[in-house]
């Protein structure tokens, strides 16, 4: 099993960060660019990894009371992950995202995963910043 984790501080309330991170209709805006999510019937979702890739059945669950999102493949047990938002102060929070690949043969190279996590957190931070500015915060 291979595991990866990244974290980022946000200058925004934890609830606002969670709302952006957990919205399945806009997750493609911050997920790695080769990952696309379709969420017609949550918690059942469909994930595609890259152009021309097959669609894969997955599960995604968002728990607002815990400020946590969890996901994973349904049929193959290839990977699972979670994103946790923690409030630090009223207008500051931290996000930790964690990925577990259960079959290293199906995992992308480690540096690619680490880069994708960092870039995803950058895009999420930009979405949160834009929403916070739009709300006058």
C-alpha positions, 0 to 999 in steps of 0.5 A, a space after each residue: 500500500 502507498 499513502 500520500 498526504 498534503 496540507 494547506 492553510 486557508 485564510 477562510 472559515 472552515 465551513 466555507 472551505 468545506 462547502 467548496 471542497 465538498 461540492 460535487 458539481 464543482 470538484 472538477 475545478 480543483 481536482 487533478 486535471 486528469 480526474 473527472 467526477 460525475 455525481 448523478 446519484 451521490 454517494 454513487 459517483 463515476 470517476 474518469 482518470 485521463 482522456 480516453 480512460 474508462 469510467 470507474 464506479 466510486 463512492 463519495 461521502 461528505 459529512 458537513 458536521 465533521 467537515 470531512 469528505 471521503 471517497 474510493 473506488 467501488 469495484 476494484 479497491 484500487 484507492 481511497 482518500 479523504 479530505 479533512 477541514 479543521 478550523 484554526 481560528 474564526 477566519 483561518 483553517 487547514 485542509 489535509 488531503 490523504 490518498 491510499 493506493 492499495 495496489 502499488 501496481 495501479 498507482 501513479 508514480 509518487 512524485 506525480 501524486 505529490 505534485 497533483 495534491 499540491 496543485 489541487 490544493 492550490 486550485 482549491 485555495 484559489 476557489 475559496 479566495 474568490 468565493 470569500 472575496 465575492 462574499 465581501 470577506 
